[in-house]
């Protein structure tokens, strides 16, 4: 019987052992821990996921294979992703140390400072660290820096006294990290008590941390508010080191650093629309004994687009053709670039490389505002403005000033600005070209002794390689040369003779002169006995005898029979021709008429004795 019972018992035990799950297998299937630390969608549709995998003893699992993981968004599988250990990346840390310096921390402050220094010394060279100390309010003791000396000095100056504004201080630290692109970490050394003076609540602290993908790592010292610190850590992707004695603070910092260095970065591009709503991210890790999962919700937030113009600066002087070549950073492919100038639509570009060449000659010189709006494939938008100062393509200036008195031989250097290069520079005195220069440095020698004393119009005209023209003009005073009084007295006498004596003599000669055939008031013989007496212009007092079948009047001295003064005179302005009844005059350009007795004419006009003719700045008296 005993033998029978013994055999039966053995069978029962074997049967039970067959149907009961292996205890060690069950424990192992649940002992591996997968933790989603953060899902960063700030550059959506690019998503970065920070996670860790630890073994039953809590040590990081290394050398994870990508094919052991599956991920999904809203239960839709994502196949294209990458996983990289953080210690194999160049991704630096951005850390804010928040030290409680209220009165309750007096016994532990010295050891906290010492541990913080040790922690800082073990960070990488590109890791940025800032320091906040808080009592009744947070105080930024040191901004983010890689300078370990500055951080050490700031820590040495801390003292403990007063109440504790824990929540405000954590939010302040999160705010410092908002614009950073590194992994954002806040390490808080505190007893965890909030004395009720903070303007932020516990829930607001958690929301700000999650919103800006910032992880909180509290180190609790002394009589710790366990619930506050553990909950803060759990809800923000960090972990808490609770109740270490003073000698254990350094170990707590080491644990945090080890955790940070032994995490994994998962990256993928989302298939979701940037709709600004929450979605679920799920990750599964399959290992030989089982599968573990973790999930976290994230917002498909429109990503950030940045625009810059490396080749242009705000307020830059431009002329001619201007090339806009923006440098664009966007989370998705660029769909279009819309350009406005002075708030008016200019163009819309729908294809890469999103460059535009603008002709500044189409607008007036001066400041012009450009607005660029970039839109990417998922609907993210960004705008950038730049102001440009449009200047003439060619500018000319000299060392002369208006009404300046000159004497003798004068050297006139020119300052010429042209984006396209200078073809040639011309020098005019009283509308007559006297010199030309085609090589740098551009300067002219002017011998003023060859010109009459008094005012003369000086003009410089520069032409670039695309025939853009710039000019500068002014009036200067030529001084009478020494020991030349007698010369000018003689010239004055000559002018009187030309203006008074000679015309009287010519008039008497005409009255006495007879010809064989008369047509109107003029003879048809070898001379017409008609003239233009220059009253104002290039050579006042000069008598121009009218000879030939066509007498040309114009601004170009070497191309006309009678030169005209002034920029209002055309190169070829008018023509005089003999007619049966005398002479007729006709303007050659509609825009520049001939004035006969003050009346503008563009048609042919028959002249009579005593008519006043005005062309440009020249005036003539017609005499028969």
Secondary structure, DSSP 8 states (H G I E B T S, - for coil): -HHHHHHHHHHHHHHHHHHS--HHHHHHHHHSEEEEEEEE-TTTTEEEEEEEEE-TTS-B--S--GGGEEEEETTEEE--EEEEEGGGS---EEEEEEEE-SGGGGGGHHHHHHHHHHHHHTS-TT-EEEEEEESSSEEEEEEEES-HHHHHHHHHT----S---HHHHHHHHHHHHTT--SEEEEEEEE-----S--SS-HHHHHHHHHHTTEEEEEEE-SS--HHHHHHHHHHHT---B-S--GGGHHHHHHHHHHHHHT-EEEEEE--S---S-EEEEEEEEEETTEEEEEEEEEE------EEE-TT--TTEEE-SEEEEE-EEE-SS-EEEEEEEETTEEEEEE-STT-EEEEEGGGS-SEEEEEEEEEEETTS-EEEEEEEEEE--SEEEEES--TT-EE-SEEEEEEEEEETT-EEEEEEEETTEEEEEE-SSS-EEEEEGGGS-SEEEEEEEEEEETT--EEEEEEEEEE---TT-HHHHHHHHHHHHIIIIIHHHHHHHHHHH---S-EETTEE-SS----EEEEEESSSTT-EEE--SS-EEEES-GGG-SEE--STTS-SS-EEEEEETTEEEEEESBTTB-EEETTEEE-S-EE--TT-EEEETTEEEEEE-
